[in-house]
């Protein structure tokens, strides 16, 4: 009887050790799985950060390019290429490429083609079209690297193609019916008003940089004021 009990105690000890070994193996496996998922998630996060850094750099180039043509009446190719020196300062990011360059190069005369704009709000207008390429390569400290490029076309549009082109707020407030056949553009707000019972009709595209205001006149009076 005593011998049987001793043998039973020895089996219980072995079974406990085997169960402990099994649980240890499961715990180690779960720990490795969590660590792997954490590393994969961290790498994916850094990849997304690198992608958005490169995307942001290209957007900054586009904004700087637009600002150059707003501030300089006739920029040179060197003025466009100089934008490559205005790299954004982002902690942990190294810019392997940060380049803005016209298709004609930085040293040659700024090349342009005179033709019709193919798409966008100014489609159909004739303009001097200047192709510009932008390239940004963002490298993260962890080794992630994203390269992004964009090709833009700067269109210099002669304003004589517009029926009305206004650099400030623009108002239409005729009394009788009024039809306008040409294109209309304003860099400010547009106030399209007309006398009571009359119609204001535009027969071509109307583009507005600011707001289209129909609730009041430009002087603050209500639209039904006589």
C-alpha positions as CSV (number, residue, x, y, z in Angstrom):
1,X,0.0,0.0,0.0
2,X,2.8,2.4,0.9
3,X,4.7,1.5,-2.3
4,X,1.7,2.3,-4.4
5,X,1.4,5.7,-2.8
6,X,5.0,6.5,-3.4
7,X,4.7,5.6,-7.1
8,X,1.5,7.8,-7.3
9,X,3.4,10.8,-5.8
10,X,6.2,10.4,-8.4
11,X,3.7,10.4,-11.3
12,X,2.0,13.5,-10.0
13,X,5.3,15.3,-9.8
14,X,6.1,14.3,-13.4
15,X,2.7,15.3,-14.6
16,X,3.0,18.7,-12.9
17,X,6.4,19.3,-14.5
18,X,5.0,18.4,-17.9
19,X,2.1,20.7,-17.4
20,X,4.4,23.5,-16.3
21,X,6.6,22.9,-19.4
22,X,3.5,23.1,-21.7
23,X,2.3,26.3,-20.1
24,X,5.8,27.8,-20.3
25,X,5.9,27.0,-24.0
26,X,2.5,28.6,-24.6
27,X,3.6,31.7,-22.7
28,X,6.8,32.0,-24.7
29,X,4.9,31.6,-27.9
30,X,2.4,34.3,-27.0
31,X,5.2,36.6,-25.9
32,X,7.0,36.1,-29.2
33,X,3.7,36.7,-31.1
34,X,3.1,39.9,-29.2
35,X,6.6,41.1,-29.8
36,X,6.4,40.3,-33.5
37,X,3.1,42.1,-33.9
38,X,4.5,45.1,-32.1
39,X,7.5,45.2,-34.4
40,X,5.4,44.8,-37.5
41,X,3.0,47.6,-36.2
42,X,6.0,49.9,-35.5
43,X,7.5,49.3,-38.9
44,X,4.1,49.9,-40.6
45,X,3.7,53.1,-38.6
46,X,7.2,54.4,-39.6
47,X,6.4,53.5,-43.2
48,X,3.2,55.6,-43.0
49,X,5.1,58.4,-41.4
50,X,7.7,58.3,-44.2
51,X,5.0,58.3,-46.8
52,X,3.2,61.3,-45.4
53,X,6.5,63.1,-45.0
54,X,7.3,62.7,-48.7
55,X,3.7,63.6,-49.6
56,X,3.9,66.8,-47.4
57,X,7.2,67.7,-49.0
58,X,5.7,67.5,-52.5
59,X,2.7,69.6,-51.3
60,X,5.2,72.2,-49.9
61,X,7.0,72.3,-53.3
62,X,3.7,72.9,-55.0
63,X,2.8,75.7,-52.6
64,X,6.2,77.3,-53.0
65,X,6.0,77.1,-56.8
66,X,2.6,78.8,-56.8
67,X,4.0,81.5,-54.4
68,X,6.9,82.1,-56.8
69,X,4.6,82.9,-59.7
70,X,2.5,85.2,-57.5
71,X,5.5,87.2,-56.2
72,X,7.6,87.3,-59.4
73,X,6.0,88.5,-62.6
74,X,8.4,86.6,-64.9
75,X,10.4,84.0,-62.9
76,X,13.5,82.4,-64.4
77,X,14.4,78.7,-64.4
78,X,16.9,79.4,-61.7
79,X,14.1,81.0,-59.5
80,X,12.2,77.7,-59.8
81,X,15.2,75.5,-59.1
82,X,16.0,77.7,-56.1
83,X,12.9,76.2,-54.4
84,X,15.0,73.0,-53.9
85,X,16.8,74.8,-51.1
86,X,13.7,75.2,-48.9
87,X,13.5,71.8,-47.5
88,X,11.1,71.3,-44.6
89,X,12.7,70.6,-41.2
90,X,11.2,67.4,-39.8
91,X,12.8,65.7,-36.8
92,X,14.2,62.3,-37.7
93,X,13.8,62.8,-41.5
94,X,16.7,63.1,-44.0
95,X,15.9,64.4,-47.4
96,X,17.8,62.3,-49.9
97,X,16.0,64.1,-52.8
98,X,14.3,67.4,-52.7
99,X,14.2,68.8,-56.2
100,X,12.0,71.3,-58.1
101,X,13.0,71.7,-61.7
102,X,11.3,72.9,-64.9
103,X,11.4,70.5,-67.9
104,X,13.9,72.7,-69.7
105,X,16.4,72.5,-66.8
106,X,17.9,75.0,-64.4
107,X,20.4,76.7,-66.6
108,X,18.5,77.0,-69.9
109,X,15.9,79.5,-70.8
110,X,12.5,78.7,-69.2
111,X,10.7,76.6,-71.8
112,X,7.0,76.9,-72.3
113,X,4.4,75.8,-74.8
114,X,1.5,77.9,-75.9
115,X,-1.6,75.8,-76.0
116,X,-5.1,75.1,-74.6
117,X,-5.5,74.0,-71.0
118,X,-6.8,70.4,-71.1
119,X,-8.5,70.1,-67.7
120,X,-9.6,72.0,-64.6
121,X,-11.7,75.1,-64.1
122,X,-9.8,77.0,-66.8
123,X,-10.2,74.2,-69.4
124,X,-10.3,75.5,-73.0
125,X,-8.4,78.7,-72.3
126,X,-5.1,79.4,-74.1
127,X,-2.0,79.8,-72.0
128,X,1.7,79.6,-71.8
129,X,2.2,76.1,-70.2
130,X,5.4,75.5,-68.2
131,X,5.9,71.9,-67.1
132,X,7.7,71.4,-63.8
133,X,8.8,68.2,-62.1
134,X,9.0,67.8,-58.3
135,X,10.8,64.9,-56.5
136,X,11.0,64.2,-52.7
137,X,12.6,61.2,-51.0
138,X,12.1,61.0,-47.2
139,X,14.4,58.7,-45.2
140,X,13.4,57.8,-41.6
141,X,15.9,57.1,-38.9
142,X,14.7,53.5,-38.8
143,X,15.7,52.9,-42.4
144,X,12.2,53.5,-44.0
145,X,12.4,55.4,-47.2
146,X,9.7,56.8,-49.5
147,X,10.2,58.6,-52.8
148,X,7.4,60.6,-54.4
149,X,7.3,62.6,-57.6
150,X,4.8,65.0,-59.2
151,X,4.6,66.7,-62.6
152,X,2.8,70.0,-62.6
153,X,1.9,72.5,-65.3
154,X,2.0,76.2,-64.6
155,X,-0.5,77.9,-66.9
156,X,0.1,81.6,-67.5
157,X,-3.3,82.7,-68.8
158,X,-3.7,86.1,-70.7
159,X,-6.6,87.9,-69.1
160,X,-8.1,89.2,-72.3
161,X,-9.8,85.8,-72.7
162,X,-12.1,86.7,-69.8
163,X,-15.2,88.9,-70.2
164,X,-14.6,90.2,-66.7
165,X,-11.5,89.6,-64.6
166,X,-11.4,91.3,-61.2
167,X,-8.6,91.3,-58.7
168,X,-11.0,92.4,-55.9
169,X,-14.7,91.8,-55.0
170,X,-17.0,91.8,-58.0
171,X,-20.7,92.8,-58.0
172,X,-23.5,92.4,-60.6
173,X,-26.5,94.4,-59.5
174,X,-28.4,95.4,-62.6
175,X,-32.1,96.4,-62.5
176,X,-33.6,94.7,-65.6
177,X,-32.7,91.3,-67.0
178,X,-29.0,90.9,-67.7
179,X,-27.2,88.3,-69.8
180,X,-23.4,88.0,-69.8
181,X,-21.7,85.8,-72.5
182,X,-18.0,85.9,-71.4
183,X,-16.1,84.1,-68.7
184,X,-16.1,85.7,-65.3
185,X,-13.4,85.4,-62.6
186,X,-12.7,87.3,-59.4
187,X,-9.9,86.9,-56.9
188,X,-12.3,88.2,-54.2
189,X,-16.0,87.6,-53.5
190,X,-18.8,87.6,-56.1
191,X,-22.1,89.3,-55.5
192,X,-24.5,88.2,-58.3
193,X,-27.6,90.3,-57.7
194,X,-30.3,91.6,-60.0
195,X,-33.5,93.7,-59.6
196,X,-36.7,92.1,-58.2
197,X,-38.5,90.0,-60.9
198,X,-35.5,90.1,-63.2
199,X,-32.9,87.5,-64.2
200,X,-29.1,87.5,-64.2
201,X,-27.8,84.9,-66.6
202,X,-24.2,83.8,-67.2
203,X,-23.5,81.9,-70.5
204,X,-19.9,80.9,-69.7
205,X,-17.9,79.6,-66.7
206,X,-17.8,81.6,-63.5
207,X,-14.9,81.1,-61.1
208,X,-14.5,82.7,-57.7
209,X,-11.5,82.6,-55.4
210,X,-13.5,83.8,-52.4
211,X,-17.2,83.4,-51.8
212,X,-20.4,83.7,-53.8
213,X,-22.6,85.9,-51.7
214,X,-26.3,86.1,-52.5
215,X,-27.8,87.2,-49.1
216,X,-26.6,90.8,-49.3
217,X,-25.0,93.4,-51.5
218,X,-21.3,94.3,-51.3
219,X,-22.2,97.4,-49.3
220,X,-24.0,95.4,-46.7
221,X,-27.5,96.2,-47.7
222,X,-30.0,93.3,-48.1
223,X,-30.7,92.1,-51.6
224,X,-34.3,93.4,-51.5
225,X,-33.2,96.9,-50.7
226,X,-34.3,99.4,-53.4
